[in-house]
Amino acid sequence: MNPKSLGVVFALLLAAAQASRAQELSSAEKKLTQSVEARLGEEMAALEKVVNIDSGTFNTEGVREVGRFFEKELQALGFKARWIPMPEAMHRAGHLVAERISSKPSGKRVLLIGHLDTVFEGQGHRFQNDGAVIRGAGVMDMKGGDVVLLFALKALDSAGLLKGATVRVFLTGDEENPGLPTSESRRDVVAAARESDVALSFEPALATSAAALLLGRRGLSTWSLDVTAPGGHSAFVLRPRSGTGAIYEASRILDGFRAAFSSGNVTVNPGLFLGGTDVAYDPAKSAGTSAGKYNVVSRSATVKGDLRALEEKEREAAKGRMREIVAASLPKAAAKLEFDDLVPPFPVTEGNRALMQVVNAAGRALGQATLTERDPVASGFGDANFVCSLVSAVDGLGVAGDGLHSPDEIADPKSVGPMTARAAVAIARLLSTPN
């Protein structure tokens, strides 16, 4: 851990310890919560507006329209905003970054992360609020979190607590399906993290564990397995004359993966399997064809899958074990295994835990439940994965809900105000915590 990281962690631990002893809100923090309460109607109207804009990842104009809404709102708070386009070949809308920079910040430099795109389009999934639940495309993941982020900043601005502060807001346009290579599509959020001390990500809380935050997420690698073997008459399969064929060899390898990774933090999943005499795979469509006959030994097999791990050392160890399994070839078969690291792991650290305690103390002062850690293995990756090596980070600060990544996504309207107030108080405390 570098000296900067050690200093930030120490300051966070000190802030968490001080906050845990001071469960009451200060007068300035009380004004923050009053500001949040006064704007709840406006906040719900903003959520309805952005949910009703179709912004599935590949609807680039819709993503850009949502971005324009937040760009205008953040500029009104004194942020300098700009749109970062992606290369045309990437077929992604780009990202919104907005900054308030102080040459001499009095506290932590805070990075706030959200995303503008949704899994589903809004058509047929428009905003509905029956008082018990809110429905709509992205209402939970994560336009609800984006609105919480925005209105926490509105409260902070009204209280004058953004003066002299350094705050960056980064709203990506393709979190649900990141543009490749991620080294390019996530270059700017990494750059923002290099100029920050801590990161708060506003992905949703879960209705089943609303009083919990994510302190880590697994990273993602994809892998490709290509197997070749001599063809021939099926009467001689598994005999010295013909050997095993490609499908048997690929099946052996996959069963080895199954046995090796049936427990623990690492998962290895084969998502596509093609085998036969002739195999063709189209990476642009993630689809392929295979041809063969029942009486011919298979000559080719192709398997595409993913590898997920919580720590870099776990990922590299898993790759090594997979290579060992592949290398133990059956007679007359040969296999090639290749990896592509798309998303870095987001490991749980003491710095992340200390940052969670700052958020927890803010919530406790507001009368909210004590926070616990969500299982990092039970979630996919997020944009916080790309910054966690540079700053302490926590995720899951958005609204509570259910139906993640489904057409039946819902949010709890009663969580909007409390999550916004908690974020506002936590950010205020970070902005006053010296490095």
C-alpha positions as CSV (number, residue, x, y, z in Angstrom):
1,M,0.0,0.0,0.0
2,N,1.5,3.4,-1.0
3,P,1.9,6.2,1.5
4,K,-1.1,8.2,0.1
5,S,-3.4,5.1,0.6
6,L,-2.1,4.6,4.1
7,G,-2.7,8.2,5.0
8,V,-6.3,8.1,3.6
9,V,-7.1,4.9,5.4
10,F,-5.8,6.3,8.7
11,A,-7.8,9.5,8.2
12,L,-10.9,7.4,7.4
13,L,-10.4,5.2,10.5
14,L,-10.1,8.3,12.6
15,A,-13.2,9.9,11.1
16,A,-15.1,6.6,11.6
17,A,-14.0,6.4,15.2
18,Q,-15.0,10.1,15.9
19,A,-18.3,9.6,14.1
20,S,-19.2,6.5,16.0
21,R,-18.8,8.5,19.2
22,A,-21.0,11.3,17.9
23,Q,-24.3,9.8,17.0
24,E,-26.2,13.1,16.9
25,L,-26.4,15.4,13.9
26,S,-24.7,18.7,14.0
27,S,-26.8,21.8,13.3
28,A,-25.4,22.0,9.7
29,E,-26.3,18.3,9.2
30,K,-29.8,18.9,10.5
31,K,-30.2,21.6,7.8
32,L,-29.0,19.1,5.3
33,T,-31.8,16.7,6.2
34,Q,-34.4,19.4,6.2
35,S,-33.2,20.4,2.7
36,V,-33.6,16.8,1.5
37,E,-37.1,16.6,3.0
38,A,-38.1,19.8,1.4
39,R,-37.1,18.6,-2.0
40,L,-38.6,15.1,-1.9
41,G,-41.4,16.1,-4.3
42,E,-38.9,17.6,-6.7
43,E,-36.7,14.5,-6.3
44,M,-39.5,12.1,-7.2
45,A,-40.4,14.3,-10.2
46,A,-36.7,14.1,-11.4
47,L,-36.7,10.3,-11.0
48,E,-39.9,10.1,-13.1
49,K,-38.4,12.3,-15.8
50,V,-35.2,10.3,-16.2
51,V,-36.9,6.9,-15.9
52,N,-39.3,7.9,-18.8
53,I,-36.3,8.5,-21.1
54,D,-35.4,5.3,-22.9
55,S,-31.7,4.7,-22.2
56,G,-30.8,1.1,-22.7
57,T,-27.0,0.8,-23.3
58,F,-27.3,0.7,-27.1
59,N,-29.8,3.6,-27.3
60,T,-27.0,6.1,-27.4
61,E,-29.2,9.1,-28.0
62,G,-31.4,8.1,-25.0
63,V,-28.3,7.8,-22.8
64,R,-27.1,11.1,-24.0
65,E,-30.5,12.7,-23.2
66,V,-30.4,11.4,-19.6
67,G,-26.8,12.8,-19.5
68,R,-28.0,16.2,-20.6
69,F,-30.6,16.3,-17.7
70,F,-27.9,15.6,-15.1
71,E,-25.4,17.9,-16.9
72,K,-27.8,20.9,-16.6
73,E,-28.7,20.1,-13.0
74,L,-25.0,19.8,-11.9
75,Q,-24.0,22.9,-13.7
76,A,-26.6,24.8,-11.7
77,L,-24.8,23.6,-8.6
78,G,-21.5,25.2,-9.8
79,F,-20.0,22.0,-11.3
80,K,-18.1,22.2,-14.6
81,A,-19.5,19.5,-16.7
82,R,-18.4,17.9,-19.9
83,W,-19.4,14.9,-22.1
84,I,-16.7,12.4,-22.9
85,P,-17.6,10.6,-26.2
86,M,-16.4,7.1,-27.0
87,P,-15.0,6.0,-30.4
88,E,-17.7,5.5,-33.0
89,A,-16.7,1.8,-33.5
90,M,-17.4,1.2,-29.8
91,H,-21.2,2.0,-30.3
92,R,-21.5,3.6,-26.9
93,A,-22.9,7.0,-25.9
94,G,-20.0,8.2,-23.7
95,H,-19.8,9.5,-20.1
96,L,-20.7,12.6,-18.2
97,V,-18.1,14.0,-15.8
98,A,-18.8,17.1,-13.6
99,E,-16.3,18.6,-11.2
100,R,-16.1,21.2,-8.4
101,I,-12.4,21.6,-7.8
102,S,-10.7,23.5,-5.0
103,S,-6.9,24.2,-5.2
104,K,-6.8,23.6,-1.4
105,P,-9.6,21.3,-0.4
106,S,-10.2,21.2,3.4
107,G,-11.1,17.6,3.4
108,K,-11.3,14.5,1.3
109,R,-11.6,14.7,-2.5
110,V,-14.7,12.7,-3.2
111,L,-15.6,10.8,-6.3
112,L,-19.3,10.0,-6.8
113,I,-20.1,7.3,-9.3
114,G,-23.3,6.4,-11.2
115,H,-24.4,5.2,-14.6
116,L,-27.0,6.5,-17.1
117,D,-27.8,3.4,-19.1
118,T,-30.3,0.6,-18.2
119,V,-30.6,-3.1,-19.1
120,F,-34.1,-2.6,-20.5
121,E,-35.5,0.2,-22.7
122,G,-38.3,2.3,-21.1
123,Q,-40.9,1.4,-23.7
124,G,-43.5,-0.6,-21.8
125,H,-41.6,0.0,-18.6
126,R,-42.5,3.6,-17.8
127,F,-42.5,5.2,-14.4
128,Q,-45.3,4.1,-12.1
129,N,-45.7,4.9,-8.4
130,D,-48.6,3.4,-6.5
131,G,-47.2,4.5,-3.1
132,A,-45.9,1.0,-2.2
133,V,-43.4,0.5,-5.0
134,I,-42.0,2.5,-8.0
135,R,-41.8,0.6,-11.3
136,G,-39.9,1.5,-14.4
137,A,-36.8,0.7,-16.5
138,G,-33.8,1.6,-14.4
139,V,-35.8,2.9,-11.5
140,M,-33.6,0.9,-9.2
141,D,-30.5,0.2,-11.3
142,M,-29.6,2.9,-11.3
143,K,-31.5,6.1,-12.1
144,G,-32.8,6.0,-8.5
145,G,-29.1,6.1,-7.3
146,D,-28.3,8.9,-9.7
147,V,-31.1,11.0,-8.4
148,V,-30.0,10.3,-4.8
149,L,-26.5,11.4,-5.7
150,L,-27.9,14.6,-7.4
151,F,-30.2,15.6,-4.5
152,A,-27.6,14.9,-1.9
153,L,-25.4,17.5,-3.7
154,K,-28.3,19.9,-3.9
155,A,-28.7,19.7,-0.2
156,L,-25.0,20.2,0.3
157,D,-25.0,23.2,-2.0
158,S,-27.9,24.8,-0.2
159,A,-26.1,24.4,3.1
160,G,-22.9,26.0,1.6
161,L,-21.0,22.8,2.3
162,L,-19.6,22.5,-1.3
163,K,-17.5,25.7,-0.9
164,G,-13.9,24.9,-0.8
165,A,-14.5,21.3,-1.6
166,T,-13.3,19.0,-4.4
167,V,-16.1,16.7,-5.6
168,R,-16.2,14.8,-8.9
169,V,-19.3,13.2,-10.3
170,F,-18.8,10.5,-13.0
171,L,-21.8,9.0,-14.7
172,T,-20.9,6.3,-17.2
173,G,-23.1,5.6,-20.2
174,D,-22.4,1.9,-20.6
175,E,-22.1,0.3,-17.2
176,E,-24.5,-2.5,-18.1
177,N,-22.4,-3.5,-21.1
178,P,-19.1,-1.7,-21.1
179,G,-17.5,-0.7,-24.3
180,L,-14.4,-2.7,-25.2
181,P,-11.6,-2.5,-24.6
182,T,-12.4,-1.4,-21.1
183,S,-8.9,0.1,-20.9
184,E,-10.3,2.8,-23.2
185,S,-13.9,3.0,-22.1
186,R,-12.9,3.3,-18.4
187,R,-9.8,5.4,-18.9
188,D,-11.4,8.7,-17.7
189,V,-13.0,7.3,-14.6
190,V,-9.6,5.9,-13.6
191,A,-8.1,9.3,-14.2
192,A,-10.8,10.9,-12.0
193,A,-9.9,8.4,-9.2
194,R,-6.3,9.3,-9.4
195,E,-7.3,12.9,-8.4
196,S,-9.6,11.6,-5.6
197,D,-9.2,10.2,-2.1
198,V,-12.5,8.2,-1.7
199,A,-15.2,6.9,-4.0
200,L,-18.9,6.4,-3.3
201,S,-20.9,4.4,-5.9
202,F,-24.7,4.7,-6.0
203,E,-25.6,1.3,-7.4
204,P,-28.9,0.0,-5.7
205,A,-29.4,-1.5,-2.3
206,L,-31.4,-4.7,-2.2
207,A,-34.8,-4.9,-0.5
208,T,-33.6,-8.0,1.3
209,S,-30.5,-6.3,2.6
210,A,-31.1,-2.6,2.5
211,A,-29.0,-2.0,5.6
212,A,-25.8,-3.4,3.9
213,L,-23.2,-2.0,1.6
214,L,-20.9,-3.6,-0.9
215,L,-17.2,-3.3,0.0
216,G,-16.1,-5.5,-2.9
217,R,-17.1,-7.1,-6.2
218,R,-15.6,-9.8,-8.3
219,G,-13.7,-8.9,-11.4
220,L,-14.4,-10.4,-14.8
221,S,-12.2,-12.2,-17.3
222,T,-13.4,-14.1,-20.4
223,W,-11.8,-17.2,-21.7
224,S,-11.8,-19.1,-25.0
225,L,-11.0,-22.8,-25.4
226,D,-10.2,-24.2,-28.8
227,V,-9.7,-28.0,-29.1
228,T,-8.5,-29.9,-32.2
229,A,-8.2,-33.7,-32.8
230,P,-7.9,-36.0,-35.7
231,G,-11.3,-37.0,-37.3
232,G,-12.1,-40.4,-38.6
233,H,-14.7,-43.2,-38.4
234,S,-16.6,-43.3,-35.2
235,A,-16.0,-47.1,-34.9
236,F,-12.5,-46.3,-33.7
237,V,-13.2,-43.5,-31.2
238,L,-11.3,-43.9,-27.9
239,R,-9.1,-46.4,-29.5
240,P,-5.4,-45.9,-30.4
241,R,-6.2,-45.5,-34.1
242,S,-8.5,-42.4,-33.7
243,G,-8.0,-41.1,-30.2
244,T,-10.7,-39.2,-28.3
245,G,-11.9,-36.6,-30.7
246,A,-12.4,-32.9,-29.8
247,I,-15.7,-33.1,-28.0
248,Y,-14.5,-35.7,-25.5
249,E,-11.4,-33.6,-24.8
250,A,-13.4,-30.4,-24.4
251,S,-15.8,-32.2,-22.1
252,R,-12.9,-33.5,-20.0
253,I,-11.5,-30.0,-19.6
254,L,-14.9,-28.6,-18.6
255,D,-15.5,-31.3,-16.1
256,G,-12.0,-30.5,-14.7
257,F,-13.1,-26.8,-14.4
258,R,-16.3,-28.0,-12.6
259,A,-14.4,-30.0,-10.1
260,A,-11.8,-27.3,-9.4
261,F,-14.2,-24.4,-9.0
262,S,-17.3,-25.8,-7.3
263,S,-16.7,-23.7,-4.2
264,G,-14.9,-20.6,-3.1
265,N,-14.8,-17.1,-4.4
266,V,-13.9,-18.1,-8.0
267,T,-16.4,-19.2,-10.5
268,V,-15.7,-20.5,-14.0
269,N,-18.7,-20.6,-16.4
270,P,-18.8,-22.1,-19.9
271,G,-21.5,-20.1,-21.7
272,L,-21.2,-21.4,-25.3
273,F,-20.1,-24.8,-26.6
274,L,-19.6,-25.7,-30.3
275,G,-18.3,-29.0,-31.4
276,G,-18.2,-31.3,-34.5
277,T,-16.4,-31.8,-37.7
278,D,-16.4,-28.1,-38.6
279,V,-16.9,-25.2,-36.2
280,A,-17.3,-21.5,-36.9
281,Y,-17.7,-18.7,-34.3
282,D,-18.7,-15.1,-34.8
283,P,-17.5,-12.9,-31.9
284,A,-19.5,-9.9,-33.1
285,K,-22.8,-11.9,-32.6
286,S,-21.5,-14.1,-29.8
287,A,-23.0,-17.0,-31.9
288,G,-21.7,-19.8,-34.1
289,T,-22.4,-22.9,-36.1
290,S,-21.2,-26.5,-36.0
291,A,-21.5,-29.4,-38.4
292,G,-20.8,-33.1,-38.0
293,K,-22.2,-36.6,-38.3
294,Y,-23.0,-39.2,-35.8
295,N,-20.5,-41.6,-37.3
296,V,-17.5,-39.2,-37.6
297,V,-15.1,-38.4,-34.7
298,S,-15.2,-34.7,-34.0
299,R,-12.3,-32.6,-35.1
300,S,-13.0,-29.3,-33.5
301,A,-14.6,-27.8,-30.4
302,T,-14.8,-24.2,-29.2
303,V,-16.0,-23.0,-25.8
304,K,-16.5,-19.4,-24.6
305,G,-16.9,-18.6,-20.9
306,D,-16.1,-16.3,-18.0
307,L,-14.0,-16.3,-14.9
308,R,-14.9,-14.2,-11.8
309,A,-12.6,-13.6,-8.8
310,L,-12.6,-11.2,-5.9
311,E,-8.8,-10.7,-5.8
312,E,-6.1,-10.5,-8.4
313,K,-4.1,-13.3,-6.8
314,E,-7.2,-15.5,-6.9
315,R,-7.8,-14.7,-10.6
316,E,-4.2,-15.5,-11.5
317,A,-4.2,-18.7,-9.5
318,A,-7.4,-19.8,-11.2
319,K,-5.9,-19.2,-14.6
320,G,-2.9,-21.3,-13.6
321,R,-5.2,-24.2,-12.5
322,M,-7.2,-24.0,-15.7
323,R,-4.1,-24.1,-17.8
324,E,-2.9,-27.2,-15.9
325,I,-6.3,-28.9,-16.5
326,V,-6.1,-28.1,-20.2
327,A,-2.5,-29.3,-20.5
328,A,-3.4,-32.9,-19.4
329,S,-4.6,-33.7,-22.9
330,L,-6.3,-37.0,-23.9
331,P,-4.6,-39.0,-26.6
332,K,-4.2,-37.2,-30.0
333,A,-6.1,-34.1,-28.8
334,A,-4.7,-30.6,-28.4
335,A,-6.2,-27.5,-26.8
336,K,-5.5,-23.8,-26.6
337,L,-6.8,-21.6,-23.7
338,E,-6.7,-17.8,-23.9
339,F,-7.9,-15.1,-21.4
340,D,-9.0,-11.5,-21.7
341,D,-9.1,-9.5,-18.5
342,L,-12.1,-7.1,-18.9
343,V,-12.8,-5.9,-15.3
344,P,-10.4,-5.8,-12.4
345,P,-11.3,-7.3,-9.0
346,F,-12.7,-5.0,-6.3
347,P,-11.3,-6.7,-3.1
348,V,-12.6,-5.9,0.4
349,T,-10.1,-3.8,2.2
350,E,-9.8,-2.1,5.6
351,G,-9.9,1.2,3.9
352,N,-13.3,0.2,2.4
353,R,-14.5,-0.9,5.8
354,A,-13.4,2.4,7.4
355,L,-15.3,4.3,4.7
356,M,-18.4,2.2,5.3
357,Q,-18.2,3.2,9.0
358,V,-18.4,6.9,8.0
359,V,-21.5,6.1,6.0
360,N,-22.9,3.9,8.8
361,A,-22.4,6.7,11.4
362,A,-24.2,9.1,9.2
363,G,-27.1,6.7,8.9
364,R,-27.1,5.9,12.6
365,A,-27.3,9.6,13.4
366,L,-30.4,9.7,11.2
367,G,-32.0,6.8,13.1
368,Q,-31.2,4.3,10.4
369,A,-30.2,0.6,10.9
370,T,-26.6,-0.3,11.5
371,L,-24.9,-1.2,8.2
372,T,-23.4,-4.6,7.5
373,E,-21.3,-5.9,4.6
374,R,-23.0,-7.5,1.6
375,D,-21.6,-10.7,0.2
376,P,-19.2,-9.5,-2.5
377,V,-19.4,-12.8,-4.3
378,A,-23.2,-12.5,-4.7
379,S,-23.0,-9.5,-7.0
380,G,-21.7,-8.8,-10.5
381,F,-19.1,-6.1,-11.3
382,G,-19.7,-2.4,-11.3
383,D,-17.8,0.8,-12.2
384,A,-16.2,0.9,-8.7
385,N,-14.1,-2.1,-9.8
386,F,-12.1,0.2,-12.0
387,V,-11.2,2.7,-9.3
388,C,-10.7,0.5,-6.2
389,S,-7.0,0.1,-6.7
390,L,-6.6,3.8,-6.4
391,V,-9.1,4.9,-3.6
392,S,-11.1,3.4,-0.8
393,A,-14.6,2.7,-2.1
394,V,-18.0,1.5,-1.1
395,D,-21.0,0.7,-3.3
396,G,-24.7,0.2,-2.9
397,L,-25.6,3.7,-1.8
398,G,-28.7,3.9,-4.1
399,V,-32.3,3.3,-3.5
400,A,-33.6,-0.1,-2.2
401,G,-35.6,-2.3,-4.5
402,D,-35.9,-5.7,-6.2
403,G,-36.0,-7.3,-9.6
404,L,-32.5,-6.3,-10.6
405,H,-31.9,-6.7,-14.3
406,S,-35.4,-7.8,-15.0
407,P,-38.5,-6.1,-16.6
408,D,-40.1,-6.2,-13.2
409,E,-37.5,-3.9,-11.5
410,I,-39.0,-2.0,-8.6
411,A,-37.8,0.5,-6.1
412,D,-39.0,1.4,-2.6
413,P,-40.2,5.0,-2.6
414,K,-39.7,5.1,1.2
415,S,-36.0,4.6,0.7
416,V,-35.4,7.6,-1.5
417,G,-35.4,10.3,1.2
418,P,-33.4,8.3,3.8
419,M,-30.7,7.3,1.2
420,T,-30.4,10.9,0.0
421,A,-30.1,12.2,3.6
422,R,-27.5,9.6,4.5
423,A,-25.5,10.3,1.4
424,A,-25.6,14.1,2.1
425,V,-24.4,13.7,5.7
426,A,-21.7,11.2,4.8
427,I,-20.3,13.3,2.0
428,A,-20.4,16.4,4.3
429,R,-18.3,14.5,6.9
430,L,-15.8,13.3,4.3
431,L,-15.5,16.8,2.9
432,S,-14.5,18.0,6.4
433,T,-12.2,15.1,7.2
434,P,-8.5,16.2,6.5
435,N,-6.1,14.0,4.8
